[in-house]
Amino acid sequence: MPKTKTNSGSKKRFTLTGTGKIKRKHAFHSHILTKKTKKQKRNLCHSTLVHSANLTQVKELLCMK
């Protein structure tokens, strides 16, 4: 069996924390920012953890499963 390859797009987008959780960034913060409120842009700039519903899919993309 050949080795499984990590998805190159996902390895750029996700990072691991020290405890093994997967960190992600928010979408909708790259362009068309004029119509978004200050509060919206401020809340989008923080990073967050991957939700448990999507955790298995992301782990498969990162070859962690």
For each residue, the residues with C-beta under 8 A, 3 or more apart:
1:
2:
3:
4: 63
5: 63
6: 10 11 61 62 63
7: 10 11 61 62
8: 11 12
9: 12 13
10: 6 7 13 14 58 61 62
11: 6 7 8 14 62
12: 8 9
13: 9 10 24 25
14: 10 11 22 23 24 50 58 61 62
15: 22 23
16: 20 21 22 23
17: 20 21 22 23 49
18:
19:
20: 16 17
21: 16 17 49 50
22: 14 15 16 17 49 50 55 58 59 62
23: 14 15 16 17 47 48 49 50
24: 13 14 47 48 49 50
25: 13 29 47 48
26: 29 43 44 45 46 47 48
27: 44
28: 36 44
29: 25 26 33 41 44 45
30:
31:
32: 35 36
33: 29 36 41
34:
35: 32
36: 28 32 33 40 41 44
37: 40 41
38: 41 42
39: 42 43
40: 36 37 43 44
41: 29 33 36 37 38 44 45
42: 38 39 45
43: 26 39 40 46
44: 26 27 28 29 36 40 41
45: 26 29 41 42
46: 26 43
47: 23 24 25 26
48: 23 24 25 26
49: 17 21 22 23 24
50: 14 21 22 23 24 54 55 58
51: 54 55
52: 55
53:
54: 50 51 57 58
55: 22 50 51 52 58 59
56: 59 60 65
57: 54 60 61
58: 10 14 22 50 54 55 61 62
59: 22 55 56 62 64 65
60: 56 57 63 64 65
61: 6 7 10 14 57 58
62: 6 7 10 11 14 22 58 59
63: 4 5 6 60
64: 59 60
65: 56 59 60
